[in-house]
Amino acid sequence: MSEACVTINLLLTASRDLGCCFGY
């Protein structure tokens, strides 16, 4: 999991539902 993806997950709650890292 890239740091950018983690940051997005922290900033955008919806990103978790969308699967920011495509399931990772």
Secondary structure, 3 states (H helix, E strand, C coil): CCHHHHHHHHHCHHHHHHCCCCCC
